[in-house]
């Protein structure tokens, strides 16, 4: 895994942990360094997956729901697209998909 532009990282581990790391790395056929870096990067990816937690008061939560439920005017472009879709319906199921061969 090291590359020409790789940086160095020094860590301290107990003898027991080092023994476990060496054993696991040997089973995988890789160096301890590669084994540790691969595991750390995988854990970092899982940890930093785009997730956001938003804490709201009851009032704030109610305002968010009101905004979601609020109706808005359709844009002219969306109205045009909806009209095009309606005009494109070709079967009795009100879809624009041809379900049988023509």
C-alpha distance (Angstrom), angle and dihedral (degrees) to the residues before:
residue distance angle dihedral
X1 . . .
X2 3.84 . .
X3 3.77 114.5 .
X4 3.79 133.6 -165.7
X5 3.79 88.7 -95.9
X6 3.81 96.3 44.4
X7 3.79 120.3 132.0
X8 3.76 127.4 -139.1
X9 3.79 126.7 -109.7
X10 3.79 123.0 -174.6
X11 3.78 119.7 -160.4
X12 3.75 134.0 175.5
X13 3.79 120.0 -133.0
X14 3.76 133.1 175.0
X15 3.80 118.0 -104.2
X16 3.82 89.3 -110.4
X17 3.80 92.5 52.7
X18 3.79 91.7 45.8
X19 3.80 90.4 51.8
X20 3.83 90.6 51.3
X21 3.80 91.0 47.9
X22 3.80 92.7 49.2
X23 3.80 91.6 48.4
X24 3.80 93.8 48.4
X25 3.81 92.7 45.3
X26 3.81 90.8 50.1
X27 3.80 90.5 51.5
X28 3.81 89.1 52.9
X29 3.80 92.3 44.5
X30 3.80 94.4 -122.6
X31 3.77 136.5 111.0
X32 3.79 120.3 -91.0
X33 3.80 88.3 -114.4
X34 3.81 93.0 53.9
X35 3.80 91.4 44.4
X36 3.81 93.1 51.4
X37 3.81 94.9 43.4
X38 3.81 93.1 48.6
X39 3.82 92.0 49.5
X40 3.81 92.5 45.5
X41 3.80 93.6 48.7
X42 3.81 91.4 48.2
X43 3.80 90.3 51.0
X44 3.81 90.9 46.6
X45 3.81 90.4 53.3
X46 3.80 91.8 50.9
X47 3.79 91.2 46.4
X48 3.78 97.0 47.5
X49 3.80 97.2 45.2
X50 3.80 107.1 137.6
X51 3.77 102.0 -87.6
X52 3.72 127.8 146.7
X53 3.75 129.3 -170.9
X54 3.76 116.2 -160.1
X55 3.77 118.0 -165.3
X56 3.78 113.2 -153.8
X57 3.76 134.8 179.2
X58 3.79 116.5 -123.1
X59 3.81 88.2 -101.1
X60 3.80 92.1 50.3
X61 3.80 91.3 48.0
X62 3.81 90.4 51.3
X63 3.82 90.5 50.7
X64 3.81 91.6 51.0
X65 3.82 91.1 51.4
X66 3.80 90.9 47.6
X67 3.81 90.0 52.8
X68 3.80 91.8 48.9
X69 3.79 92.1 48.9
X70 3.81 94.9 44.2
X71 3.76 113.0 110.3
X72 3.77 118.0 -129.4
X73 3.74 131.1 -163.0
X74 3.79 115.6 -95.3
X75 3.76 115.1 -112.1
X76 3.80 116.8 -118.7
X77 3.81 89.3 -113.7
X78 3.82 92.3 54.0
X79 3.80 91.0 46.9
X80 3.82 89.5 52.1
X81 3.80 92.0 49.0
X82 3.81 91.7 48.8
X83 3.82 90.3 50.4
X84 3.81 90.2 49.5
X85 3.81 89.8 51.3
X86 3.80 92.5 49.4
X87 3.81 90.0 50.1
X88 3.80 91.3 49.4
X89 3.83 95.7 57.4
X90 3.77 107.2 121.0
X91 3.78 108.1 173.5
X92 3.77 142.7 49.3
X93 3.80 91.5 -99.5
X94 3.80 90.7 67.8
X95 3.79 93.6 -117.2
X96 3.76 132.1 124.7
X97 3.79 91.9 -135.5
X98 3.79 119.4 105.2
X99 3.81 101.9 -136.1
X100 3.78 95.6 -178.4
X101 3.79 132.5 42.5
X102 3.77 117.2 -92.0
